[in-house]
Amino acid sequence: MIILGYIAAVLMGMVLGVIGGGGSILTVPILVYLMGVTPDIATGYSLLIVGATAAFGAVRYFKEGLVDVKASILFAVPSIIAVYLSRAYLMPAIPETISFQSLTIDKNLGIMVLFAALMLASAAMMLKKAYSKSTPATQVIEKKQPNIGLIVIEGAVVGVVTGILGAGGGFLIIPALVLILGMPMKNAVGASLFIIALKSLLGFVGDLQTGIQLEMPLLPLMLVATFIGMAVSTKVAGKLDGAALQKFFAFFTLVIAVFIMTKELL
């Protein structure tokens, strides 16, 4: 299972590099079900693994001039603040068991169920986009004046999601950049990697502050595996059919979400 986990980590790095998101919704299940890490610790490890891998990929996009640093920082600042506060203060404050009248929910169970719900939402959004009528290639996306208020709110929401679930939030970041800022898709992928790297790594600082234990050699080997996947993605990204890849990833995400729900609730 350990070897399978590292192979899956390579695939995760490839997915993150090609579509600018989706890394965390694969990393946490890999860590929990293949590596035997508890969900609350796995969300912290996911921040480090996805953040470092996203930073590695963002460098390539930056060198190609595809990262709008100003717009990215505008989105990233509230997200960074939210993820740091979530990891440093909100997560430690959540009790190990949460009671609602006669219903008692274990913290780790709640994390995994919420994570599966996030995956279902991600799959639904990707499938909706993949099967919607394609925009003609010759159509130019109009550059919009940024709505700072919406960007700040979106950034903060994504930051809280990242903090609680260890999810980078690329599937939320990219639509925001495209729809609110009118950013071309390829630029949005580069910006998404840049933003994910910033907020995920800072969120992990919150974990270090609370005394998270770093498992060796698991973390270094996971980082190497995801870096390999990201490096491969830089070579093959231009040769892949984006629409087909998006559909495949959406269905794969859907299957993983159903698996998690079934395993945790039945």
N, C-alpha and C positions, 0 to 999 in steps of 0.2 A: 504493500500500500504506500510505503514511503517513496519508492521509486516512481510509482504512478503519480504521486503528489508533485514531484519535481517536474515530471513530463507535463502535467497539467499547468504548472507554473509557467513553463515555456510558452504554452498555448495562450495563457492569460496575457503574457507580455506581448504576444503577436496581436491579440485582439485590441489591447489598449493602444498599441502603436498605429493600427490601421484606422480605427474608428474614434479614437480620442476619448473613450469611456468604456465602461463595462468591466474594468479591472477588478474593482472591489467586490462586485456581486459574484465573481468567480473565486477571488482570493479567500474570502471568509469560509465558504464551503470546503475549499481545498484544505485549509488549515484545520477546520473542525472535524471533517469526516475522513480525510486521508492522513493528516498529521497528528490527530489526537489532541489538538489544542482546544481549551474551553472557549466558548463563544465570547465571553467578555474580554479575555486576553487576545483572542483572534482578531477582534475589531481593532485593537491597538497595533498588533503586528501588521495588519492590513494597511494601516495608515503609513507605516514605514516602507513596506514593500511597494505599494502602489505609488506613494509619493516619490520615492527614489527612482522608480522605473519611469514615471511620468516626466521627471526632471531630465532623465537620460534621453527620452524621446523629444522633449521640448527643445533641446539644444539643436537638433537637426532642423526643426521647423524654424527656429530663430535664425539660423544661418541662411535659410532660404528666404528670409524676409516675410515669413507667413505668420508672425506673432505680433499682433497689435498690443504693444506693451501698455499703453495708456488705458485702453478699454479693458484689458485684462486686470490691471491693478484696480480700476474702478469697481469691477465685479469682485475681485479677490479680497479687498480690505474688509468689508463687513463679513464675508465668509470666513476669513482667517480668524477674526475676533470671535465669531460664533463657535467655530470648531474648537478653538483653544479653551474657551469658557466651558463648553460642553464636556471636553475630556478632563479638564482639571477640576471642575466643580460639580457639574450635573451628573456625570456617570458615577462618581464615588458616592453621591447623595442618594442614588436609587437603591432601595433596600433589596436584599437578596430574594425576598419573597414579597409580592405585592398582593394585597387582599382587597377584593371587591365583594362586600357582603359575605356570601358563603363560598365565593370563588377565590382560590389562591393560585397565583401564577408565579412560577420560578423566574428569576431575573434572566437566566440564560435561555430558558424556553421563550420568554417574551422577546428577547433579542433576535432569536432565530425566526420566530413567526413574523415579526416586523420585517426582518430581512427578506423573507420569502414574499411578503406583500409588496415590498419595494421591487423585487425582481419581477413580479407579475405586472406591476404598473409599467416597469421598464419595457418588458416584452410587448405589452399592449401598445405602448407609444411607438415602438420601433416597427411593429407590424402595420399599424395604421399608416405610418409614413411610407413604409416600403410598398404597400399596396395602393397608396393614393396615386392619383394621376401625376406622372412625372412632369417637372417643369422643363420646358424646351431648353435645349442647351444654349440657344442663342439669346435667351432672355436674361437680361442683366438685373441682378437684385439691386433695388434702390437702396442707397445708403440713407439710413434714418438718423435723425437727431436723437441721441441717447436720452431716454427717460431715466434720469438719475435715481428718482424715487423707486421705480420698478426694479432697477438694477440692484439697488441696495437691499430691497426686500428679498429679491430672488437669491442674492448672494448670502444673506443671513439664513434663509431657509435651507439652502444647500449646506451651509456650514453646520447647522444643527443636525441634519441628516448624517453628515460625515462624522460628527462627533459621537452620535449615539450608535450608529450602525457600522462605522468604519468604511462607509461607502464614499468614493471620490466624488460621485455626483455628476459624472460626465454626461449622463443621459438627461440631466436637468440643465447643465451649463450650456451645452451646445444649442438646444432650442432657444434658450434665452438670448444667446449671442446672435443667432440667425434672425430671430423674430423681432427682438427689441433693438438691436444695433444694426440689423441689416447686413451682418457680416457673411461673406462667402463661406461655404461649407468647409473648404480646405483650411481657410484661416481660422475658422471656429474650432477645428480639430487641434490646431497648433496652440491656440489660446486656451483651450480646455486642458491640454496637457500642462501648460504653464501654471494655470490656476490650481489644478489638482495637486501639482507638485508643491506649490506654496502652502496651501492650506492643510494638506495631508501631513507634510513634514512638521509644520508648526503644531498641528494637533497631536502628533506623536510626542512633541516636547511636553505637552500636558500630561501624557502618560508617564514619561520619565519623571516628571515632577511628583507624581503620585506613587512612584516606586515600582513600576512594572518590571517584572523579571524578564530578562532577555535570554531566550533559549539558544544555546550554542550546541552544534553548528547549524541548527535549523535555519536561523535567520540569514546568515551569510550565504548558505547554499540556495535558499529561496531567492535571494537577491540576484545571485549569479544566473539562476534559471530564468528569471523574468527579464534580466538584461539581455540574455541570449535571444529570447523571444522578441524583444523590442528591436534588437539589431537585425534579426531576420525580417521583421515587418518593414524596416526601412528599405530593404532590397526588393520585397515582393509587393508592397502596397500599390505601386503604380500599375502592376499587372493584374490585380484582382478586380473583379466586377463588384463595385460597391454595393449595388442593390441586392445581388445574390448573397453577398457576405452578410449584409444587414438582416436579411430574412433568416439565414442560417443561424446567426447569433441570437435573433429574437426567439426562434423556436427552441434553441438550446437553452436559453435562459428560462423559457417557460417550463421545460422539462425539469430543470434543476429546482425551480420554485415549487413545482408539484411534489418532487421528491422530498424536499425539506418539509413541506407542510405535512405530507404523509408520515414521514419518519417522526416528526415531533408531536403530532397530534393524535396519531393512532397507536 
